[in-house]
């Protein structure tokens, strides 16, 4: 079975008709029919049900079509990468980030890359840590700007850009906050946190476990950070977030925040996707993203963040 066989199979499947597919592919109908029959013989399974009204996929055909589409997409990407002059940069890029980072960063990255590479097709994906790690592992994205997990073995290339401090965030009804909120007190107040499968929840539970206590979970929220913020605004509990994620609510007096004691920080890094061919001019693109992140921190537009030590070039 060769890529050409899969592309012909895909052409027939998409048309549902041998004659139309033959015209599109550039073969005679009889030659295409023989090629499809040979592929079925090689795989020892029927791929199509044949009738006077055309062709429909069998169960085996439905399973094979996903692989055929992947091959078609990969070949198209390879063709575009090799034909595009390197100085023009990539024709497309797929970037991912968790909501708190996407809110700060995606607009600035979009503007910067569009100016550097006119005509670039950009796709931004927002997701929680678990989703992003899956996208990295599967090669669904070119790069992610994300918080580094404790276990980094499954990640691709990592470039740590900055460190961001986490804060205790409370509704105004909570009362005045101290200059710093002791971590052990997280066991005493109702908390709005993600479910146990998420890194933030794991870290929060580990914080209070140091003091032989358990986290007081009032609500679990796996939706966007926006929903978590609204639940805290409505006095459903408190949470742990970076200041940048609740900056507007703090400015409007809807929420209040203070640092945790001792300090809790997270590394934010650019992580290259795995199992995905590198995009053209990848080093330059990632450097451009690094420059945007650095500029936001130095300009005070990423609150409670400081630049990490420069990574080796």
GUVEX-93961 format. One record per residue (C-alpha): chain; residue in one letter; residue number from 0; z, y, x. Coordinates in Angstrom, 3 decimals, always signed. Example, Ala and Ser with C-alpha at 12.3 -4.5 7.8 and 13.67 -1.06 7.14 Angstrom:
  cadena  residuo  num        pz        py        px
       A        a    0    +7.800    -4.500   +12.300
       A        s    1    +7.140    -1.060   +13.670
This chain:
  cadena  residuo  num        pz        py        px
       A        x    0    +0.000    +0.000    +0.000
       A        x    1    -1.117    +3.330    +1.463
       A        x    2    -0.581    +6.938    +0.456
       A        x    3    -4.185    +7.033    -0.806
       A        x    4    -3.417    +4.143    -3.174
       A        x    5    -0.396    +5.996    -4.555
       A        x    6    -2.368    +9.224    -5.039
       A        x    7    -5.105    +7.358    -6.944
       A        x    8    -2.478    +5.628    -9.062
       A        x    9    -0.885    +9.009    -9.776
       A        x   10    -4.251   +10.497   -10.745
       A        x   11    -4.870    +7.719   -13.257
       A        x   12    -1.331    +7.965   -14.627
       A        x   13    -1.574   +11.723   -15.123
       A        x   14    -4.960   +11.497   -16.842
       A        x   15    -4.265    +8.377   -18.874
       A        x   16    -7.981    +7.655   -18.632
       A        x   17   -10.023    +5.971   -15.898
       A        x   18   -13.196    +7.986   -16.390
       A        x   19   -11.454   +11.368   -16.187
       A        x   20    -9.402   +10.253   -13.204
       A        x   21   -12.533    +8.950   -11.445
       A        x   22   -14.262   +12.326   -11.791
       A        x   23   -11.174   +14.126   -10.497
       A        x   24   -10.704   +11.755    -7.544
       A        x   25   -14.389   +11.515    -6.672
       A        x   26   -14.951    +7.772    -7.161
       A        x   27   -16.987    +5.791    -9.643
       A        x   28   -15.033    +4.422   -12.560
       A        x   29   -15.671    +0.826   -11.473
       A        x   30   -14.520    +1.536    -7.908
       A        x   31   -11.341    +3.202    -9.104
       A        x   32   -10.649    +0.329   -11.495
       A        x   33   -11.005    -2.150    -8.604
       A        x   34    -8.625    -0.101    -6.440
       A        x   35    -5.976    -0.017    -9.168
       A        x   36    -6.383    -3.777    -9.781
       A        x   37    -6.023    -4.409    -6.039
       A        x   38    -2.832    -2.327    -5.968
       A        x   39    -1.419    -4.309    -8.901
       A        x   40    -2.272    -7.563    -7.092
       A        x   41    -0.612    -6.359    -3.902
       A        x   42    +2.549    -5.368    -5.784
       A        x   43    +2.366    -8.475    -7.981
       A        x   44    +3.002    -6.453   -11.123
       A        x   45    +1.043    -4.720   -13.848
       A        x   46    +1.167    -0.921   -13.637
       A        x   47    -0.794    -0.026   -16.780
       A        x   48    -1.277    -1.309   -20.294
       A        x   49    -4.996    -1.114   -21.040
       A        x   50    -6.358    -0.428   -24.515
       A        x   51    -9.352    +1.190   -26.164
       A        x   52    -7.432    +4.452   -26.303
       A        x   53    -6.781    +4.577   -22.576
       A        x   54    -4.052    +3.568   -20.150
       A        x   55    -0.281    +3.798   -20.502
       A        x   56    +2.316    +3.056   -17.854
       A        x   57    +4.290    -0.171   -17.843
       A        x   58    +7.951    -0.214   -16.823
       A        x   59    +6.861    -0.948   -13.240
       A        x   60    +4.392    +1.934   -13.433
       A        x   61    +7.146    +4.324   -14.489
       A        x   62    +9.234    +3.234   -11.504
       A        x   63    +6.335    +3.672    -9.074
       A        x   64    +5.289    +7.094   -10.324
       A        x   65    +8.409    +8.791    -8.906
       A        x   66    +7.506    +7.530    -5.412
       A        x   67    +3.898    +8.598    -5.856
       A        x   68    +4.954   +12.120    -6.843
       A        x   69    +7.231   +12.342    -3.802
       A        x   70    +4.367   +11.298    -1.505
       A        x   71    +2.037   +13.875    -3.088
       A        x   72    +4.623   +16.629    -2.672
       A        x   73    +5.366   +15.674    +0.955
       A        x   74    +1.680   +15.603    +1.889
       A        x   75    +1.135   +19.010    +0.278
       A        x   76    +4.081   +20.466    +2.227
       A        x   77    +2.796   +18.973    +5.488
       A        x   78    -0.677   +20.361    +4.856
       A        x   79    +0.676   +23.839    +4.107
       A        x   80    +2.949   +23.752    +7.166
       A        x   81    +0.142   +22.819    +9.552
       A        x   82    -2.448   +25.199    +8.131
       A        x   83    -0.214   +28.282    +7.915
       A        x   84    -0.131   +30.434   +11.081
       A        x   85    +3.366   +30.335   +12.570
       A        x   86    +3.702   +34.124   +12.645
       A        x   87    +3.302   +34.276    +8.874
       A        x   88    +6.487   +32.294    +8.431
       A        x   89    +7.076   +29.690    +5.733
       A        x   90    +5.086   +29.552    +2.516
       A        x   91    +8.243   +28.531    +0.656
       A        x   92   +11.947   +27.918    +1.177
       A        x   93   +14.723   +26.379    -0.930
       A        x   94   +18.244   +27.745    -0.347
       A        x   95   +21.524   +26.760    -1.978
       A        x   96   +25.026   +28.238    -2.114
       A        x   97   +28.203   +27.944    -4.190
       A        x   98   +28.638   +30.646    -6.860
       A        x   99   +31.081   +32.819    -4.874
       A        x  100   +28.663   +33.037    -1.933
       A        x  101   +25.498   +33.237    -4.036
       A        x  102   +26.885   +36.279    -5.849
       A        x  103   +27.307   +38.185    -2.569
       A        x  104   +24.340   +36.913    -0.633
       A        x  105   +21.275   +35.824    -2.594
       A        x  106   +20.068   +39.310    -3.508
       A        x  107   +20.216   +40.534    +0.099
       A        x  108   +18.605   +37.365    +1.455
       A        x  109   +15.804   +37.564    -1.104
       A        x  110   +15.019   +41.150    -0.153
       A        x  111   +15.170   +40.494    +3.601
       A        x  112   +12.941   +37.395    +3.581
       A        x  113   +10.435   +38.987    +1.227
       A        x  114   +10.096   +41.963    +3.571
       A        x  115    +9.691   +39.747    +6.638
       A        x  116    +7.387   +37.199    +5.013
       A        x  117    +5.328   +38.798    +2.215
       A        x  118    +4.167   +36.172    -0.237
       A        x  119    +6.948   +33.689    +0.569
       A        x  120    +7.956   +31.577    -2.416
       A        x  121   +11.753   +31.415    -2.602
       A        x  122   +13.872   +29.115    -4.751
       A        x  123   +17.629   +29.651    -4.958
       A        x  124   +19.994   +26.945    -6.194
       A        x  125   +23.626   +27.510    -7.130
       A        x  126   +26.093   +24.653    -7.258
       A        x  127   +29.596   +23.473    -6.490
       A        x  128   +30.384   +21.836    -3.152
       A        x  129   +29.676   +18.278    -4.298
       A        x  130   +26.229   +19.200    -5.601
       A        x  131   +25.331   +21.083    -2.435
       A        x  132   +26.394   +18.206    -0.192
       A        x  133   +24.206   +15.842    -2.254
       A        x  134   +21.228   +18.236    -1.961
       A        x  135   +21.709   +18.431    +1.811
       A        x  136   +21.907   +14.637    +2.148
       A        x  137   +18.854   +14.009    -0.065
       A        x  138   +16.693   +16.693    +1.553
       A        x  139   +16.310   +18.564    -1.741
       A        x  140   +16.965   +21.908    -0.022
       A        x  141   +15.895   +23.497    +3.263
       A        x  142   +19.298   +25.053    +3.972
       A        x  143   +22.628   +25.899    +2.377
       A        x  144   +25.074   +28.717    +2.947
       A        x  145   +28.318   +26.994    +2.110
       A        x  146   +31.970   +26.371    +2.885
       A        x  147   +32.456   +23.643    +5.463
       A        x  148   +34.284   +20.529    +4.225
       A        x  149   +36.910   +18.749    +6.278
       A        x  150   +34.493   +15.853    +6.851
       A        x  151   +31.344   +17.269    +8.450
       A        x  152   +29.848   +14.003    +9.694
       A        x  153   +27.260   +13.778    +6.884
       A        x  154   +25.965   +17.334    +7.389
       A        x  155   +22.882   +18.403    +9.306
       A        x  156   +22.886   +21.215   +11.864
       A        x  157   +25.768   +23.644   +11.241
       A        x  158   +25.976   +27.306   +12.287
       A        x  159   +29.380   +28.815   +11.430
       A        x  160   +28.918   +32.517   +10.636
       A        x  161   +32.216   +33.764    +9.238
       A        x  162   +35.702   +32.929    +8.023
       A        x  163   +36.813   +33.959    +4.558
       A        x  164   +40.431   +34.254    +3.434
       A        x  165   +41.551   +32.819    +0.093
       A        x  166   +43.867   +34.739    -2.233
       A        x  167   +46.226   +34.000    -5.082
       A        x  168   +44.641   +35.529    -8.200
       A        x  169   +46.702   +36.259   -11.317
       A        x  170   +46.322   +37.997   -14.692
       A        x  171   +47.907   +41.397   -15.161
       A        x  172   +50.498   +39.794   -17.471
       A        x  173   +51.867   +37.814   -14.522
       A        x  174   +53.823   +40.804   -13.252
       A        x  175   +53.734   +42.560    -9.910
       A        x  176   +52.606   +40.386    -7.020
       A        x  177   +54.350   +40.330    -3.640
       A        x  178   +52.518   +41.288    -0.448
       A        x  179   +51.946   +37.573    +0.107
       A        x  180   +52.333   +34.616    -2.283
       A        x  181   +54.119   +31.591    -0.732
       A        x  182   +51.997   +28.447    -0.990
       A        x  183   +54.941   +26.349    -2.150
       A        x  184   +55.194   +28.541    -5.282
       A        x  185   +51.806   +27.222    -6.468
       A        x  186   +53.820   +24.334    -7.934
       A        x  187   +55.732   +26.769   -10.155
       A        x  188   +52.886   +28.637   -11.854
       A        x  189   +50.163   +27.354   -14.212
       A        x  190   +46.896   +27.047   -12.309
       A        x  191   +43.220   +27.045   -13.354
       A        x  192   +41.450   +24.834   -10.817
       A        x  193   +38.451   +22.482   -10.559
       A        x  194   +38.772   +18.752   -11.226
       A        x  195   +39.999   +16.460    -8.406
       A        x  196   +36.484   +15.726    -7.133
       A        x  197   +36.111   +19.273    -5.780
       A        x  198   +37.227   +20.505    -2.378
       A        x  199   +39.198   +23.493    -3.648
       A        x  200   +41.347   +21.249    -5.846
       A        x  201   +41.955   +18.855    -2.965
       A        x  202   +43.037   +21.709    -0.693
       A        x  203   +45.330   +23.248    -3.326
       A        x  204   +47.054   +19.908    -3.895
       A        x  205   +47.428   +19.415    -0.144
       A        x  206   +49.063   +22.863    +0.136
       A        x  207   +51.915   +22.062    -2.246
       A        x  208   +52.212   +18.457    -1.048
       A        x  209   +53.480   +19.859    +2.255
       A        x  210   +56.589   +20.865    +0.327
       A        x  211   +56.851   +17.550    -1.565
       A        x  212   +55.687   +19.245    -4.762
       A        x  213   +52.772   +18.839    -7.167
       A        x  214   +50.245   +21.387    -8.341
       A        x  215   +50.916   +22.744   -11.842
       A        x  216   +47.468   +22.312   -13.452
       A        x  217   +47.150   +24.268   -16.695
       A        x  218   +43.369   +23.897   -17.018
       A        x  219   +40.506   +22.304   -15.114
       A        x  220   +37.252   +24.241   -14.825
       A        x  221   +34.128   +22.784   -13.230
       A        x  222   +31.898   +25.513   -14.640
       A        x  223   +30.873   +28.635   -12.771
       A        x  224   +33.434   +30.851   -11.049
       A        x  225   +32.705   +33.380   -13.803
       A        x  226   +34.378   +31.052   -16.348
       A        x  227   +37.385   +30.548   -14.072
       A        x  228   +37.751   +34.331   -13.750
       A        x  229   +37.576   +34.772   -17.519
       A        x  230   +40.230   +32.123   -18.104
       A        x  231   +42.572   +33.935   -15.719
       A        x  232   +41.772   +37.311   -17.308
       A        x  233   +42.777   +35.774   -20.659
       A        x  234   +46.140   +34.745   -19.148
       A        x  235   +45.394   +31.000   -19.218
       A        x  236   +46.783   +30.607   -15.712
       A        x  237   +46.324   +31.686   -12.107
       A        x  238   +43.837   +30.488    -9.514
       A        x  239   +42.847   +30.547    -5.836
       A        x  240   +39.652   +32.400    -4.954
       A        x  241   +38.288   +34.739    -2.281
       A        x  242   +38.660   +38.434    -3.120
       A        x  243   +34.875   +38.823    -3.124
       A        x  244   +34.651   +36.489    -6.143
       A        x  245   +36.886   +38.719    -8.300
       A        x  246   +36.131   +42.118    -6.792
       A        x  247   +34.818   +43.707   -10.018
       A        x  248   +37.799   +42.480   -12.053
       A        x  249   +40.214   +43.796    -9.422
       A        x  250   +38.495   +47.191    -9.455
       A        x  251   +38.647   +47.279   -13.260
       A        x  252   +42.350   +46.351   -13.309
       A        x  253   +41.712   +43.093   -15.189
       A        x  254   +43.067   +40.883   -12.405
       A        x  255   +45.328   +41.194    -9.371
       A        x  256   +45.315   +39.312    -6.083
       A        x  257   +47.356   +38.879    -2.946
       A        x  258   +46.973   +36.776    +0.177
       A        x  259   +48.574   +33.362    +0.453
       A        x  260   +51.425   +32.756    +2.874
       A        x  261   +50.608   +31.229    +5.303
       A        x  262   +46.987   +32.405    +5.431
       A        x  263   +44.354   +30.000    +4.127
       A        x  264   +40.793   +30.511    +5.378
       A        x  265   +37.474   +28.721    +4.965
       A        x  266   +34.543   +28.600    +7.371
       A        x  267   +31.217   +29.700    +5.903
       A        x  268   +28.148   +28.257    +7.627
       A        x  269   +24.395   +27.929    +7.404
       A        x  270   +23.710   +24.206    +7.046
       A        x  271   +20.213   +22.832    +7.577
       A        x  272   +19.005   +20.213    +5.086
       A        x  273   +18.699   +16.592    +6.179
       A        x  274   +15.854   +14.130    +5.526
       A        x  275   +13.479   +17.055    +4.958
       A        x  276   +10.679   +18.238    +7.275
       A        x  277   +11.585   +21.554    +8.962
       A        x  278    +9.926   +24.571    +7.376
       A        x  279    +7.580   +26.647    +9.565
       A        x  280    +9.405   +29.290   +11.613
       A        x  281   +12.708   +27.736   +10.548
       A        x  282   +14.680   +29.191   +13.465
       A        x  283   +13.476   +32.725   +12.630
       A        x  284   +14.266   +32.306    +8.925
       A        x  285   +17.799   +31.071    +9.586
       A        x  286   +18.313   +33.865   +12.094
       A        x  287   +17.272   +36.361    +9.398
       A        x  288   +19.844   +34.866    +7.023
       A        x  289   +22.495   +35.087    +9.760
       A        x  290   +21.643   +38.779   +10.259
       A        x  291   +22.078   +39.459    +6.530
       A        x  292   +25.479   +37.749    +6.487
       A        x  293   +26.620   +39.550    +9.626
       A        x  294   +25.517   +42.903    +8.216
       A        x  295   +27.468   +42.366    +4.984
       A        x  296   +30.675   +41.541    +6.873
       A        x  297   +30.316   +44.422    +9.341
       A        x  298   +29.517   +46.804    +6.487
       A        x  299   +32.664   +45.813    +4.576
       A        x  300   +30.630   +44.345    +1.731
       A        x  301   +32.152   +40.870    +2.135
       A        x  302   +35.872   +41.502    +1.521
       A        x  303   +38.493   +39.493    +3.412
       A        x  304   +35.860   +38.001    +5.740
       A        x  305   +35.567   +38.204    +9.509
       A        x  306   +32.787   +37.013   +11.802
       A        x  307   +33.256   +33.758   +13.653
       A        x  308   +32.652   +33.544   +17.366
       A        x  309   +28.950   +33.561   +18.152
       A        x  310   +27.367   +30.106   +17.952
       A        x  311   +25.191   +28.934   +20.818
       A        x  312   +21.589   +30.029   +20.310
